[in-house]
């Protein structure tokens, strides 16, 4: 009988579980929403209890609705949004619910980190800066400064895979791809031994070194399944649990991003350009992290709200579309068709997609969205298309930074995720960047990537390279870059590049 592998992925608003077979064929996928804790505009946490219930619900759905024999599952692994900082007690109890990347409470703490360590020193050690929510070190420090009792009771600070692995095995662990987003990990180490927690950074920032969990490769088995909720559903007791990794590295593993020079875009609420490298040479414009593939790193040009801006525009400006939530796919199709009818360059309108702060490449929690160049002749259609073009300009900026740092020309990249299949949007991005885009016909790749990692941990696959090669990478469509509008796109791109520097000080003034 074929062995099955289970991957769980914690997303921004929901949890997904996939089950694949030994040939990496997807047998079933289930999704369930969980509760977010948002008491104010600055705070965003996951309700850990609700998240676990969503996990159980997905497994029940796969067993009962998809008729999958879960007793054949021989390994489990975890993918998750990153960071999602959780404070765990001595026995794995949740002391502070997971604080996710869009939480902005720790803006002051991020500034303290930069002042205490020095931005140059911090980047030299971690290959990153510090920003509220985007790196979990600022949230750790916020807990220490504002939740004294909870900090004292914390055994380990971990990320979401730490929480789920502990729930399943009773063991504490975190992988390198998640640790890279902590401000406390030596991402720039050339050898695995040099990639470790930094006592120096802990001392400077003020986090107790012993509160950081044991480090592991993503495919490492951290324990055996002992959780009675999952065992009670029919999953065998004692199967290996691999720690897994962050969602983007897991997803790009499925897309075949496993060696230096591989490039992939993932399109959802955020838009992330991922570039694989095999030497620790980094640029401040990117989030830089260890990959789930051993001895490789990835640049992530992470634009936080491009997809979210698209949905915001839909809900705010296309009021004639009824019941958008129930028919969201049809609504996007209608809006994208309307954008296609607008002229390229949007009659002078340029959109900055920094809706609630931005990560790559500006690293500014105060930045906000901007429509620039509106006139009395501007139409809704122009503004609609400008939102899509804004993402294209951001992608072009990321490609150019990567080329400058690596010295390698990017002529094409693959694209994955729910928003990738918008033909209008994909063609706009290809034309603006001047790069060909291959949209893969693979759905929900982060949980599948976790399942591949589970397969390595369980011995089903020899390594992550073999696991990735097993995946049938079907192509949805190939979008060739057209050059009919190079002049207008180049001019608008120059405007895009100059807008943020011109407005930087005003953003902070208006938000604080």
RAHU-V77803 format. One record per residue. RES is the residue in three letters. PSI is psi in degrees with one decimal (999 if undefined). D_FIRST is the distance of its C-alpha to the first C-alpha in Angstrom with 1 decimal. Layout:
BEGIN
res=RES psi=PSI d_first=D_FIRST
res=RES psi=PSI d_first=D_FIRST
END
This chain:
BEGIN
res=UNK psi=137.9 d_first=0.0
res=UNK psi=140.6 d_first=3.8
res=UNK psi=147.5 d_first=6.4
res=UNK psi=156.4 d_first=9.5
res=UNK psi=136.7 d_first=13.1
res=UNK psi=129.7 d_first=16.1
res=UNK psi=133.3 d_first=19.6
res=UNK psi=136.4 d_first=22.8
res=UNK psi=124.8 d_first=26.1
res=UNK psi=113.0 d_first=29.4
res=UNK psi=-167.0 d_first=31.8
res=UNK psi=-35.7 d_first=35.5
res=UNK psi=-7.2 d_first=35.4
res=UNK psi=165.0 d_first=31.8
res=UNK psi=139.3 d_first=28.4
res=UNK psi=146.0 d_first=25.2
res=UNK psi=129.3 d_first=21.5
res=UNK psi=151.0 d_first=18.9
res=UNK psi=126.7 d_first=15.1
res=UNK psi=164.6 d_first=13.6
res=UNK psi=-171.5 d_first=10.4
res=UNK psi=-14.6 d_first=10.3
res=UNK psi=12.6 d_first=12.8
res=UNK psi=18.7 d_first=15.0
res=UNK psi=133.9 d_first=14.9
res=UNK psi=121.0 d_first=16.3
res=UNK psi=-30.5 d_first=14.4
res=UNK psi=152.1 d_first=17.3
res=UNK psi=133.4 d_first=20.5
res=UNK psi=150.1 d_first=22.9
res=UNK psi=144.9 d_first=26.4
res=UNK psi=135.7 d_first=29.0
res=UNK psi=153.7 d_first=32.5
res=UNK psi=174.1 d_first=34.1
res=UNK psi=133.8 d_first=37.7
res=UNK psi=146.3 d_first=39.9
res=UNK psi=109.2 d_first=43.0
res=UNK psi=74.2 d_first=46.0
res=UNK psi=-19.3 d_first=49.2
res=UNK psi=179.0 d_first=51.2
res=UNK psi=-16.1 d_first=51.1
res=UNK psi=-21.7 d_first=50.4
res=UNK psi=128.8 d_first=47.5
res=UNK psi=112.9 d_first=43.9
res=UNK psi=157.2 d_first=41.3
res=UNK psi=133.8 d_first=37.9
res=UNK psi=108.1 d_first=37.8
res=UNK psi=-39.5 d_first=35.1
res=UNK psi=-44.5 d_first=34.6
res=UNK psi=-37.9 d_first=34.1
res=UNK psi=-43.8 d_first=31.7
res=UNK psi=-40.1 d_first=29.4
res=UNK psi=-35.3 d_first=29.7
res=UNK psi=-39.7 d_first=28.7
res=UNK psi=-49.7 d_first=25.5
res=UNK psi=-41.5 d_first=24.7
res=UNK psi=-40.5 d_first=25.6
res=UNK psi=-42.4 d_first=23.2
res=UNK psi=-41.0 d_first=20.2
res=UNK psi=-42.8 d_first=21.4
res=UNK psi=-44.1 d_first=21.8
res=UNK psi=-38.7 d_first=18.3
res=UNK psi=-46.3 d_first=17.0
res=UNK psi=-43.7 d_first=19.7
res=UNK psi=-33.2 d_first=21.0
res=UNK psi=-3.4 d_first=18.1
res=UNK psi=41.7 d_first=15.7
res=UNK psi=132.0 d_first=13.0
res=UNK psi=94.7 d_first=10.9
res=UNK psi=-10.7 d_first=12.5
res=UNK psi=-11.3 d_first=11.1
res=UNK psi=-0.9 d_first=8.1
res=UNK psi=126.2 d_first=11.1
res=UNK psi=1.7 d_first=11.6
res=UNK psi=149.5 d_first=15.0
res=UNK psi=143.3 d_first=18.0
res=UNK psi=172.5 d_first=21.1
res=UNK psi=131.5 d_first=24.3
res=UNK psi=149.5 d_first=26.6
res=UNK psi=156.2 d_first=30.0
res=UNK psi=158.6 d_first=33.4
res=UNK psi=135.0 d_first=35.8
res=UNK psi=160.1 d_first=37.9
res=UNK psi=84.2 d_first=37.1
res=UNK psi=127.7 d_first=39.1
res=UNK psi=142.4 d_first=38.5
res=UNK psi=123.5 d_first=40.5
res=UNK psi=143.2 d_first=38.6
res=UNK psi=-176.6 d_first=40.2
res=UNK psi=-38.4 d_first=39.8
res=UNK psi=19.2 d_first=37.0
res=UNK psi=4.5 d_first=35.3
res=UNK psi=143.6 d_first=37.5
res=UNK psi=115.7 d_first=38.3
res=UNK psi=-41.2 d_first=42.0
res=UNK psi=123.0 d_first=42.3
res=UNK psi=152.0 d_first=39.9
res=UNK psi=124.0 d_first=38.5
res=UNK psi=120.1 d_first=41.3
res=UNK psi=178.6 d_first=40.0
res=UNK psi=-25.6 d_first=41.4
res=UNK psi=1.3 d_first=43.8
res=UNK psi=134.0 d_first=45.6
res=UNK psi=15.1 d_first=49.2
res=UNK psi=-28.8 d_first=50.7
res=UNK psi=29.1 d_first=50.7
res=UNK psi=-42.9 d_first=52.9
res=UNK psi=-41.2 d_first=55.6
res=UNK psi=-35.5 d_first=53.2
res=UNK psi=-39.3 d_first=52.0
res=UNK psi=-37.1 d_first=55.6
res=UNK psi=-42.0 d_first=56.1
res=UNK psi=-46.2 d_first=53.3
res=UNK psi=-38.9 d_first=54.8
res=UNK psi=-39.9 d_first=58.2
res=UNK psi=-41.5 d_first=57.2
res=UNK psi=-36.7 d_first=55.1
res=UNK psi=130.2 d_first=56.7
res=UNK psi=-38.6 d_first=54.9
res=UNK psi=-44.8 d_first=55.1
res=UNK psi=-43.5 d_first=53.9
res=UNK psi=-45.9 d_first=51.0
res=UNK psi=-39.0 d_first=49.9
res=UNK psi=-28.5 d_first=50.4
res=UNK psi=-42.3 d_first=48.0
res=UNK psi=-11.1 d_first=45.4
res=UNK psi=17.8 d_first=45.8
res=UNK psi=168.7 d_first=46.4
res=UNK psi=-148.1 d_first=49.1
res=UNK psi=137.8 d_first=49.0
res=UNK psi=140.0 d_first=48.9
res=UNK psi=127.3 d_first=48.4
res=UNK psi=-41.9 d_first=44.8
res=UNK psi=-27.5 d_first=43.7
res=UNK psi=135.1 d_first=43.4
res=UNK psi=-14.4 d_first=42.7
res=UNK psi=-39.1 d_first=45.6
res=UNK psi=-35.2 d_first=48.1
res=UNK psi=-36.9 d_first=46.3
res=UNK psi=-45.7 d_first=46.1
res=UNK psi=-36.5 d_first=49.8
res=UNK psi=-43.6 d_first=50.5
res=UNK psi=-44.6 d_first=48.8
res=UNK psi=-39.6 d_first=51.0
res=UNK psi=-21.8 d_first=54.1
res=UNK psi=-15.7 d_first=53.6
res=UNK psi=72.0 d_first=51.3
res=UNK psi=-44.0 d_first=52.8
res=UNK psi=-42.5 d_first=51.2
res=UNK psi=-39.1 d_first=47.7
res=UNK psi=-44.2 d_first=48.0
res=UNK psi=-34.9 d_first=49.2
res=UNK psi=-7.0 d_first=46.3
res=UNK psi=123.2 d_first=43.7
res=UNK psi=-50.9 d_first=41.6
res=UNK psi=140.1 d_first=39.7
res=UNK psi=130.6 d_first=40.0
res=UNK psi=-176.3 d_first=36.6
res=UNK psi=-173.2 d_first=35.0
res=UNK psi=-33.6 d_first=32.4
res=UNK psi=-26.7 d_first=29.5
res=UNK psi=-45.7 d_first=31.5
res=UNK psi=-50.6 d_first=31.8
res=UNK psi=-38.8 d_first=28.1
res=UNK psi=-40.6 d_first=26.9
res=UNK psi=-39.7 d_first=29.5
res=UNK psi=-36.8 d_first=28.6
res=UNK psi=-30.1 d_first=24.9
res=UNK psi=-20.2 d_first=25.8
res=UNK psi=-1.5 d_first=29.6
res=UNK psi=156.5 d_first=30.2
res=UNK psi=136.1 d_first=32.4
res=UNK psi=161.6 d_first=31.7
res=UNK psi=151.3 d_first=32.4
res=UNK psi=169.9 d_first=31.4
res=UNK psi=-35.1 d_first=33.9
res=UNK psi=-34.3 d_first=33.6
res=UNK psi=-41.6 d_first=34.6
res=UNK psi=-29.0 d_first=37.2
res=UNK psi=-18.2 d_first=38.9
res=UNK psi=32.4 d_first=40.0
res=UNK psi=-14.3 d_first=41.9
res=UNK psi=3.0 d_first=45.2
res=UNK psi=6.6 d_first=44.7
res=UNK psi=139.4 d_first=42.3
res=UNK psi=79.2 d_first=43.4
res=UNK psi=-29.8 d_first=41.5
res=UNK psi=0.5 d_first=43.9
res=UNK psi=133.8 d_first=43.0
res=UNK psi=-30.0 d_first=42.4
res=UNK psi=163.6 d_first=40.1
res=UNK psi=-34.4 d_first=37.3
res=UNK psi=-30.2 d_first=39.7
res=UNK psi=-15.0 d_first=42.3
res=UNK psi=95.9 d_first=40.0
res=UNK psi=175.8 d_first=40.5
res=UNK psi=147.4 d_first=42.3
res=UNK psi=115.1 d_first=46.1
res=UNK psi=-34.6 d_first=48.5
res=UNK psi=-48.1 d_first=51.3
res=UNK psi=-38.5 d_first=49.9
res=UNK psi=-43.7 d_first=49.2
res=UNK psi=-45.3 d_first=52.7
res=UNK psi=-41.0 d_first=54.3
res=UNK psi=-30.6 d_first=52.3
res=UNK psi=25.5 d_first=52.6
res=UNK psi=131.8 d_first=49.0
res=UNK psi=123.2 d_first=48.3
res=UNK psi=-37.4 d_first=46.1
res=UNK psi=-7.1 d_first=44.3
res=UNK psi=2.7 d_first=43.0
res=UNK psi=132.7 d_first=40.6
res=UNK psi=163.9 d_first=37.0
res=UNK psi=141.2 d_first=35.3
res=UNK psi=145.7 d_first=34.3
res=UNK psi=153.7 d_first=30.9
res=UNK psi=152.9 d_first=29.2
res=UNK psi=-31.2 d_first=26.9
res=UNK psi=-1.5 d_first=23.7
res=UNK psi=137.3 d_first=25.0
res=UNK psi=121.4 d_first=23.1
res=UNK psi=-10.9 d_first=25.9
res=UNK psi=-179.8 d_first=24.4
res=UNK psi=153.2 d_first=21.7
res=UNK psi=121.1 d_first=21.0
res=UNK psi=-5.9 d_first=23.6
res=UNK psi=125.3 d_first=24.6
res=UNK psi=-22.0 d_first=24.6
res=UNK psi=-48.2 d_first=24.6
res=UNK psi=-40.5 d_first=21.1
res=UNK psi=-38.3 d_first=19.9
res=UNK psi=-21.7 d_first=21.6
res=UNK psi=-8.0 d_first=19.6
res=UNK psi=-4.7 d_first=16.3
res=UNK psi=131.8 d_first=15.4
res=UNK psi=137.4 d_first=14.9
res=UNK psi=143.9 d_first=18.1
res=UNK psi=0.1 d_first=18.7
res=UNK psi=154.0 d_first=16.4
res=UNK psi=141.7 d_first=18.5
res=UNK psi=114.0 d_first=20.8
res=UNK psi=142.6 d_first=22.3
res=UNK psi=-30.3 d_first=25.7
res=UNK psi=-152.1 d_first=25.4
res=UNK psi=-174.3 d_first=28.5
res=UNK psi=159.8 d_first=30.9
res=UNK psi=-43.9 d_first=30.0
res=UNK psi=-47.2 d_first=31.8
res=UNK psi=-39.2 d_first=30.4
res=UNK psi=-44.0 d_first=26.8
res=UNK psi=-43.4 d_first=27.5
res=UNK psi=-21.9 d_first=29.2
res=UNK psi=-42.2 d_first=26.4
res=UNK psi=-36.5 d_first=24.4
res=UNK psi=-7.0 d_first=27.5
res=UNK psi=15.2 d_first=27.7
res=UNK psi=89.0 d_first=30.6
res=UNK psi=-7.7 d_first=29.8
res=UNK psi=163.5 d_first=33.0
res=UNK psi=132.5 d_first=36.8
res=UNK psi=-16.0 d_first=38.2
res=UNK psi=136.9 d_first=35.2
res=UNK psi=139.3 d_first=36.5
res=UNK psi=143.1 d_first=35.0
res=UNK psi=135.4 d_first=36.5
res=UNK psi=132.1 d_first=34.8
res=UNK psi=115.8 d_first=36.5
res=UNK psi=-134.0 d_first=36.5
res=UNK psi=-40.0 d_first=39.0
res=UNK psi=170.6 d_first=39.8
res=UNK psi=120.7 d_first=39.8
res=UNK psi=123.8 d_first=38.7
res=UNK psi=120.1 d_first=39.2
res=UNK psi=127.2 d_first=37.0
res=UNK psi=123.6 d_first=38.1
res=UNK psi=136.3 d_first=36.2
res=UNK psi=159.9 d_first=38.5
res=UNK psi=11.8 d_first=38.3
res=UNK psi=137.1 d_first=41.8
res=UNK psi=70.2 d_first=43.0
res=UNK psi=121.6 d_first=45.8
res=UNK psi=163.4 d_first=46.1
res=UNK psi=145.2 d_first=48.2
res=UNK psi=-20.7 d_first=49.4
res=UNK psi=-20.6 d_first=48.5
res=UNK psi=159.8 d_first=44.8
res=UNK psi=130.2 d_first=42.5
res=UNK psi=131.7 d_first=41.3
res=UNK psi=164.0 d_first=38.2
res=UNK psi=144.4 d_first=35.6
res=UNK psi=167.9 d_first=32.5
res=UNK psi=-11.7 d_first=29.0
res=UNK psi=122.1 d_first=29.0
res=UNK psi=143.0 d_first=30.7
res=UNK psi=26.8 d_first=34.4
res=UNK psi=158.5 d_first=34.9
res=UNK psi=167.1 d_first=36.7
res=UNK psi=140.4 d_first=37.1
res=UNK psi=136.8 d_first=40.1
res=UNK psi=110.0 d_first=39.7
res=UNK psi=91.3 d_first=42.4
res=UNK psi=105.2 d_first=41.7
res=UNK psi=114.7 d_first=43.8
res=UNK psi=-28.1 d_first=43.3
res=UNK psi=26.1 d_first=44.5
res=UNK psi=-49.0 d_first=44.4
res=UNK psi=-39.0 d_first=41.9
res=UNK psi=-37.3 d_first=43.5
res=UNK psi=-37.8 d_first=46.9
res=UNK psi=-44.7 d_first=45.7
res=UNK psi=-37.9 d_first=44.6
res=UNK psi=-45.9 d_first=47.8
res=UNK psi=-39.9 d_first=49.8
res=UNK psi=-48.9 d_first=48.0
res=UNK psi=-31.0 d_first=48.7
res=UNK psi=-27.3 d_first=52.3
res=UNK psi=-2.3 d_first=53.6
res=UNK psi=55.7 d_first=51.8
res=UNK psi=-18.0 d_first=53.0
res=UNK psi=-15.7 d_first=53.2
res=UNK psi=117.1 d_first=49.5
res=UNK psi=147.0 d_first=48.7
res=UNK psi=53.7 d_first=45.7
res=UNK psi=-43.1 d_first=44.4
res=UNK psi=-42.0 d_first=41.6
res=UNK psi=-24.0 d_first=40.1
res=UNK psi=48.6 d_first=40.4
res=UNK psi=-37.6 d_first=40.1
res=UNK psi=-45.9 d_first=38.5
res=UNK psi=-37.0 d_first=41.2
res=UNK psi=-43.6 d_first=43.8
res=UNK psi=-38.9 d_first=42.8
res=UNK psi=-43.8 d_first=42.8
res=UNK psi=-46.6 d_first=46.3
res=UNK psi=-39.8 d_first=47.5
res=UNK psi=-38.5 d_first=46.0
res=UNK psi=-39.1 d_first=47.8
res=UNK psi=-39.5 d_first=51.0
res=UNK psi=-34.1 d_first=50.6
res=UNK psi=-27.6 d_first=50.2
res=UNK psi=-16.0 d_first=53.6
res=UNK psi=154.1 d_first=55.3
res=UNK psi=142.5 d_first=56.9
res=UNK psi=137.2 d_first=55.1
res=UNK psi=-10.4 d_first=56.8
res=UNK psi=34.2 d_first=57.4
res=UNK psi=39.1 d_first=61.1
res=UNK psi=-4.9 d_first=61.4
res=UNK psi=130.0 d_first=59.1
res=UNK psi=135.3 d_first=56.8
res=UNK psi=128.4 d_first=54.3
res=UNK psi=120.6 d_first=53.3
res=UNK psi=34.1 d_first=49.9
res=UNK psi=67.6 d_first=50.6
res=UNK psi=-30.7 d_first=50.3
res=UNK psi=56.1 d_first=49.9
res=UNK psi=168.2 d_first=50.5
res=UNK psi=146.7 d_first=48.6
res=UNK psi=-102.2 d_first=46.5
res=UNK psi=139.9 d_first=46.5
res=UNK psi=8.2 d_first=48.9
res=UNK psi=-25.6 d_first=51.8
res=UNK psi=63.9 d_first=50.4
res=UNK psi=109.0 d_first=52.7
res=UNK psi=-15.2 d_first=52.0
res=UNK psi=-14.4 d_first=55.2
res=UNK psi=151.0 d_first=54.6
res=UNK psi=167.5 d_first=54.3
res=UNK psi=148.3 d_first=53.8
res=UNK psi=130.9 d_first=56.7
res=UNK psi=118.5 d_first=57.8
res=UNK psi=137.8 d_first=60.5
res=UNK psi=17.0 d_first=62.9
res=UNK psi=136.9 d_first=63.1
res=UNK psi=-180.0 d_first=66.2
res=UNK psi=-13.3 d_first=67.8
res=UNK psi=-5.2 d_first=66.0
res=UNK psi=136.1 d_first=62.5
res=UNK psi=165.3 d_first=60.2
res=UNK psi=-38.1 d_first=57.1
res=UNK psi=-41.3 d_first=55.3
res=UNK psi=-45.5 d_first=56.6
res=UNK psi=-37.1 d_first=55.3
res=UNK psi=-51.7 d_first=51.9
res=UNK psi=-33.9 d_first=51.5
res=UNK psi=-34.1 d_first=52.9
res=UNK psi=-42.6 d_first=50.0
res=UNK psi=-41.4 d_first=47.6
res=UNK psi=-33.4 d_first=49.9
res=UNK psi=-39.7 d_first=50.2
res=UNK psi=-39.4 d_first=46.5
res=UNK psi=-41.0 d_first=47.1
res=UNK psi=-39.0 d_first=50.0
res=UNK psi=-40.7 d_first=48.0
res=UNK psi=-41.8 d_first=45.3
res=UNK psi=-42.0 d_first=48.0
res=UNK psi=-42.9 d_first=49.5
res=UNK psi=-43.1 d_first=46.2
res=UNK psi=-43.0 d_first=45.7
res=UNK psi=-36.7 d_first=49.2
res=UNK psi=-45.2 d_first=48.9
res=UNK psi=-41.5 d_first=45.7
res=UNK psi=-39.5 d_first=47.5
res=UNK psi=-39.5 d_first=50.5
res=UNK psi=-42.5 d_first=48.6
res=UNK psi=-22.7 d_first=46.2
res=UNK psi=7.9 d_first=48.6
res=UNK psi=133.5 d_first=45.9
res=UNK psi=133.6 d_first=46.4
res=UNK psi=112.8 d_first=43.7
res=UNK psi=-18.5 d_first=43.8
res=UNK psi=161.0 d_first=40.6
res=UNK psi=158.7 d_first=37.8
res=UNK psi=161.8 d_first=34.6
res=UNK psi=135.1 d_first=34.6
res=UNK psi=167.4 d_first=31.9
res=UNK psi=167.3 d_first=32.0
res=UNK psi=-37.0 d_first=33.3
res=UNK psi=-8.1 d_first=36.8
res=UNK psi=-26.8 d_first=36.0
res=UNK psi=5.9 d_first=35.8
res=UNK psi=108.0 d_first=39.4
res=UNK psi=-39.6 d_first=40.9
res=UNK psi=-49.2 d_first=44.4
res=UNK psi=-43.3 d_first=43.6
res=UNK psi=-41.1 d_first=41.5
res=UNK psi=-38.5 d_first=44.4
res=UNK psi=-46.1 d_first=46.9
res=UNK psi=-40.5 d_first=45.1
res=UNK psi=-43.6 d_first=44.8
res=UNK psi=-41.7 d_first=48.5
res=UNK psi=-43.0 d_first=49.7
res=UNK psi=-24.8 d_first=47.7
res=UNK psi=17.0 d_first=48.3
res=UNK psi=143.9 d_first=44.6
res=UNK psi=142.8 d_first=42.1
res=UNK psi=125.5 d_first=39.1
res=UNK psi=111.2 d_first=35.6
res=UNK psi=121.7 d_first=33.9
res=UNK psi=142.8 d_first=30.2
res=UNK psi=58.6 d_first=28.3
res=UNK psi=131.3 d_first=25.7
res=UNK psi=148.3 d_first=26.0
res=UNK psi=63.5 d_first=25.9
res=UNK psi=-23.1 d_first=25.1
res=UNK psi=-48.1 d_first=25.9
res=UNK psi=-30.3 d_first=22.9
res=UNK psi=-40.4 d_first=20.6
res=UNK psi=-40.7 d_first=22.5
res=UNK psi=-39.7 d_first=21.8
res=UNK psi=-37.0 d_first=18.1
res=UNK psi=-43.2 d_first=18.5
res=UNK psi=-38.6 d_first=20.5
res=UNK psi=-37.0 d_first=18.0
res=UNK psi=-36.2 d_first=15.6
res=UNK psi=-44.8 d_first=18.5
res=UNK psi=-33.7 d_first=19.2
res=UNK psi=-3.2 d_first=15.7
res=UNK psi=9.4 d_first=15.8
res=UNK psi=-39.4 d_first=13.2
res=UNK psi=146.8 d_first=16.4
res=UNK psi=-41.0 d_first=19.4
res=UNK psi=179.6 d_first=21.9
res=UNK psi=-26.9 d_first=23.0
res=UNK psi=-46.9 d_first=24.2
res=UNK psi=-40.6 d_first=20.9
res=UNK psi=-46.1 d_first=19.3
res=UNK psi=-40.0 d_first=22.2
res=UNK psi=-22.3 d_first=22.1
res=UNK psi=-24.1 d_first=18.6
res=UNK psi=133.1 d_first=20.1
res=UNK psi=103.0 d_first=21.5
res=UNK psi=77.0 d_first=25.1
res=UNK psi=143.8 d_first=26.5
res=UNK psi=126.6 d_first=30.3
res=UNK psi=-50.2 d_first=32.0
res=UNK psi=149.1 d_first=35.5
res=UNK psi=126.1 d_first=37.6
res=UNK psi=113.3 d_first=41.0
res=UNK psi=136.1 d_first=43.7
res=UNK psi=126.2 d_first=46.5
res=UNK psi=154.5 d_first=49.7
res=UNK psi=20.4 d_first=53.1
res=UNK psi=-26.8 d_first=55.3
res=UNK psi=28.9 d_first=56.0
res=UNK psi=-40.0 d_first=55.9
res=UNK psi=-49.0 d_first=59.4
res=UNK psi=-38.9 d_first=59.0
res=UNK psi=-37.3 d_first=55.6
res=UNK psi=-40.6 d_first=57.1
res=UNK psi=-45.2 d_first=60.0
res=UNK psi=-34.6 d_first=57.9
res=UNK psi=-40.5 d_first=55.7
res=UNK psi=-38.8 d_first=58.8
res=UNK psi=-45.5 d_first=59.8
res=UNK psi=-46.5 d_first=56.3
res=UNK psi=-31.9 d_first=56.7
res=UNK psi=-16.2 d_first=60.1
res=UNK psi=-50.7 d_first=59.6
res=UNK psi=-49.1 d_first=57.8
res=UNK psi=-33.6 d_first=60.3
res=UNK psi=-26.3 d_first=63.1
res=UNK psi=-5.0 d_first=61.7
res=UNK psi=-52.3 d_first=60.2
res=UNK psi=-34.3 d_first=63.1
res=UNK psi=-35.1 d_first=63.5
res=UNK psi=-53.1 d_first=59.9
res=UNK psi=-38.8 d_first=60.4
res=UNK psi=-40.4 d_first=63.9
res=UNK psi=-24.1 d_first=62.6
res=UNK psi=-37.8 d_first=59.6
res=UNK psi=999 d_first=61.1
END
